[in-house]
Amino acid sequence: MYIQRNRWRMNRRTLLQAAGVSLALPWLEAMGIRSDSVTNAGEITAAETPRRVYFSHWGFFNNRSVPTSTGRDYTLTTPLRSLEPFKNDFNLLSGLRAFTGGHSGCGCLLTGMNSPQNGHRLVSVDQQIASFYQGRTRVPSLALSITRSTGFGGFVPSALSWTANHTPIAPENRPEEVFDQLFRVDDEKARASRKNELDHTASVLDLVKDQAKNLNQKLGKDDRASLDQYFTSIRDIEERIKIDRNWVDVPPAKVAKPDFGKTPLISMALKNDDGAGMERYLRLMFDVIALAFQTDSTRVVAHYPKGQFEAPTFKDRTKCPFDYHALTHHGEEPEKLRLWSVVDAIYMEHWAYFIGKLKSIKEGNGTLLDHTMAAWATTQGEGGHSEQRLPLMLCGGTGLGIRHQGHVVKNGMLIGNVWQTMIDRIGMPLPKDFQGGQANGVVSELL
């Protein structure tokens, strides 16, 4: 007969606190309702496990990169080859459609209908889910992008997230600021002080090391391993942030300012060279997102990792003489089509990194990926950035009841049906007028 002994159970919101810093802990078995001691923890039950969602928009995509074979044994095309180790961890859906495409298509990805052309201002699905989870996490949701601008009112709108008050949410594009938001107190004076400490090699882990050591001595073997992995992830991120910050005070070389003309340009987030800057940036952002999920600091993320004009083509590595947007307007030129596939394959390596990161983190009887539904999506396909014949990858979520079927063709199905499926899996009631009434049900093949 099972007897629950709650006096042993560690509080889910246990924090390590020192020197004005509060460090959240990941899910540990000692926090589970089946725990009968801190060193003899039971597994985390399905009801206790956070159900997380990650939405992303990756900009333009070449529809010819979608595999022609279907089912579980389909063959990945060259641009998708880096996903081979995770082939059983995601569904590849193709033939989907969005409400609108073109340069303004991203506005309808999570809302179902928003675009400058139609004047709709619907709330986005990530914010509806954040409202459902309201009060359960420190940060209701994260809106992230390659740029901090929504593009609202301009030539290229880039807002994925929209509030119930019909306004776009300005995203954050700095991993260190996201880290601060998640793991540091909100007081501005304290934040400035901590940034100064970080600049002088101070560490969150160093500040709470005594408490961490004491806690580690009380935990069971598996929890100690989870805690060690978590602390190692934090240490890695802190070290990379320090390295990047070392360049902040280095003055740039003095050169004559080029003539950029009178047309405003979208700021390039990173240099279009060998891609090392983009790789460091994307992987650091993905690491922070994984930490946010691991600590249950948030359960909802909307992310625009690459953008449209901001996307480098890694010219030192690919020898590509065109910018990314020029590749998408290839005019059937074989060389542009070839280079587009080469460049997309590099970006897919970064997506594979994120999936691998989530899969590497143990949680309960599964992994973080098992309890996270991570979507790779776009509203901008080939042919003038068409909203038709779009691919979508839904990764993870097996612990939430998602079944992976390989490549499934769903010609003409609205992307919003996938979002409705994710809502179903987190146990959230379908909002009224969801996706402007465009979505019409769950994707049965995924359940």
Secondary structure in CASP SS format (residue, H / E / C, confidence):
PFRMAT SS
TARGET T0000
AUTHOR 0000-0000-0000
METHOD secondary structure of the structure
MODEL  1
M C 1.00
Y C 1.00
I C 1.00
Q C 1.00
R C 1.00
N H 1.00
R H 1.00
W H 1.00
R C 1.00
M C 1.00
N C 1.00
R C 1.00
R C 1.00
T C 1.00
L E 1.00
L E 1.00
Q E 1.00
A E 1.00
A C 1.00
G C 1.00
V E 1.00
S E 1.00
L E 1.00
A E 1.00
L C 1.00
P C 1.00
W C 1.00
L C 1.00
E H 1.00
A H 1.00
M H 1.00
G C 1.00
I C 1.00
R C 1.00
S C 1.00
D C 1.00
S C 1.00
V C 1.00
T C 1.00
N C 1.00
A C 1.00
G C 1.00
E C 1.00
I C 1.00
T C 1.00
A C 1.00
A C 1.00
E C 1.00
T C 1.00
P C 1.00
R C 1.00
R E 1.00
V E 1.00
Y E 1.00
F E 1.00
S E 1.00
H E 1.00
W C 1.00
G C 1.00
F C 1.00
F C 1.00
N C 1.00
N H 1.00
R H 1.00
S H 1.00
V C 1.00
P C 1.00
T C 1.00
S C 1.00
T C 1.00
G E 1.00
R C 1.00
D C 1.00
Y C 1.00
T C 1.00
L C 1.00
T C 1.00
T H 1.00
P H 1.00
L H 1.00
R H 1.00
S H 1.00
L H 1.00
E H 1.00
P H 1.00
F H 1.00
K H 1.00
N H 1.00
D H 1.00
F E 1.00
N E 1.00
L E 1.00
L E 1.00
S E 1.00
G E 1.00
L E 1.00
R E 1.00
A C 1.00
F C 1.00
T C 1.00
G C 1.00
G H 1.00
H H 1.00
S H 1.00
G C 1.00
C H 1.00
G H 1.00
C H 1.00
L H 1.00
L C 1.00
T C 1.00
G C 1.00
M C 1.00
N C 1.00
S C 1.00
P C 1.00
Q C 1.00
N C 1.00
G C 1.00
H C 1.00
R C 1.00
L C 1.00
V C 1.00
S C 1.00
V H 1.00
D H 1.00
Q H 1.00
Q H 1.00
I H 1.00
A H 1.00
S H 1.00
F H 1.00
Y C 1.00
Q C 1.00
G C 1.00
R C 1.00
T C 1.00
R C 1.00
V C 1.00
P C 1.00
S C 1.00
L E 1.00
A E 1.00
L E 1.00
S E 1.00
I C 1.00
T C 1.00
R C 1.00
S C 1.00
T C 1.00
G C 1.00
F C 1.00
G C 1.00
G C 1.00
F C 1.00
V C 1.00
P C 1.00
S C 1.00
A C 1.00
L C 1.00
S C 1.00
W E 1.00
T C 1.00
A C 1.00
N C 1.00
H C 1.00
T C 1.00
P E 1.00
I C 1.00
A C 1.00
P C 1.00
E E 1.00
N C 1.00
R C 1.00
P H 1.00
E H 1.00
E H 1.00
V H 1.00
F H 1.00
D H 1.00
Q H 1.00
L H 1.00
F H 1.00
R C 1.00
V C 1.00
D C 1.00
D C 1.00
E H 1.00
K H 1.00
A H 1.00
R H 1.00
A H 1.00
S H 1.00
R H 1.00
K H 1.00
N H 1.00
E H 1.00
L H 1.00
D H 1.00
H C 1.00
T C 1.00
A C 1.00
S C 1.00
V H 1.00
L H 1.00
D H 1.00
L H 1.00
V C 1.00
K H 1.00
D H 1.00
Q H 1.00
A H 1.00
K H 1.00
N H 1.00
L H 1.00
N H 1.00
Q H 1.00
K H 1.00
L C 1.00
G C 1.00
K H 1.00
D H 1.00
D H 1.00
R H 1.00
A H 1.00
S H 1.00
L H 1.00
D H 1.00
Q H 1.00
Y H 1.00
F H 1.00
T H 1.00
S H 1.00
I H 1.00
R H 1.00
D H 1.00
I H 1.00
E H 1.00
E H 1.00
R H 1.00
I H 1.00
K H 1.00
I H 1.00
D H 1.00
R H 1.00
N C 1.00
W C 1.00
V C 1.00
D C 1.00
V C 1.00
P C 1.00
P C 1.00
A C 1.00
K C 1.00
V C 1.00
A C 1.00
K C 1.00
P C 1.00
D C 1.00
F C 1.00
G C 1.00
K C 1.00
T C 1.00
P C 1.00
L C 1.00
I C 1.00
S C 1.00
M C 1.00
A C 1.00
L C 1.00
K C 1.00
N C 1.00
D C 1.00
D C 1.00
G C 1.00
A H 1.00
G H 1.00
M H 1.00
E H 1.00
R H 1.00
Y H 1.00
L H 1.00
R H 1.00
L H 1.00
M H 1.00
F H 1.00
D H 1.00
V H 1.00
I H 1.00
A H 1.00
L H 1.00
A H 1.00
F H 1.00
Q H 1.00
T C 1.00
D C 1.00
S C 1.00
T C 1.00
R C 1.00
V E 1.00
V E 1.00
A E 1.00
H E 1.00
Y E 1.00
P C 1.00
K C 1.00
G C 1.00
Q C 1.00
F C 1.00
E C 1.00
A C 1.00
P C 1.00
T C 1.00
F C 1.00
K H 1.00
D H 1.00
R H 1.00
T H 1.00
K C 1.00
C C 1.00
P C 1.00
F C 1.00
D C 1.00
Y H 1.00
H H 1.00
A H 1.00
L H 1.00
T H 1.00
H C 1.00
H C 1.00
G C 1.00
E C 1.00
E C 1.00
P H 1.00
E H 1.00
K H 1.00
L H 1.00
R H 1.00
L H 1.00
W H 1.00
S H 1.00
V H 1.00
V H 1.00
D H 1.00
A H 1.00
I H 1.00
Y H 1.00
M H 1.00
E H 1.00
H H 1.00
W H 1.00
A H 1.00
Y H 1.00
F H 1.00
I H 1.00
G H 1.00
K H 1.00
L H 1.00
K H 1.00
S H 1.00
I C 1.00
K E 1.00
E E 1.00
G C 1.00
N C 1.00
G E 1.00
T E 1.00
L C 1.00
L H 1.00
D H 1.00
H H 1.00
T E 1.00
M E 1.00
A E 1.00
A E 1.00
W E 1.00
A E 1.00
T C 1.00
T C 1.00
Q C 1.00
G C 1.00
E C 1.00
G C 1.00
G C 1.00
H C 1.00
S C 1.00
E C 1.00
Q C 1.00
R C 1.00
L E 1.00
P E 1.00
L E 1.00
M E 1.00
L E 1.00
C E 1.00
G E 1.00
G C 1.00
T H 1.00
G H 1.00
L H 1.00
G C 1.00
I C 1.00
R C 1.00
H C 1.00
Q C 1.00
G C 1.00
H E 1.00
V E 1.00
V E 1.00
K C 1.00
N C 1.00
G C 1.00
M C 1.00
L E 1.00
I C 1.00
G H 1.00
N H 1.00
V H 1.00
W H 1.00
Q H 1.00
T H 1.00
M H 1.00
I H 1.00
D H 1.00
R H 1.00
I C 1.00
G C 1.00
M C 1.00
P C 1.00
L C 1.00
P C 1.00
K C 1.00
D C 1.00
F H 1.00
Q H 1.00
G H 1.00
G H 1.00
Q C 1.00
A C 1.00
N C 1.00
G C 1.00
V C 1.00
V C 1.00
S H 1.00
E H 1.00
L H 1.00
L C 1.00
END
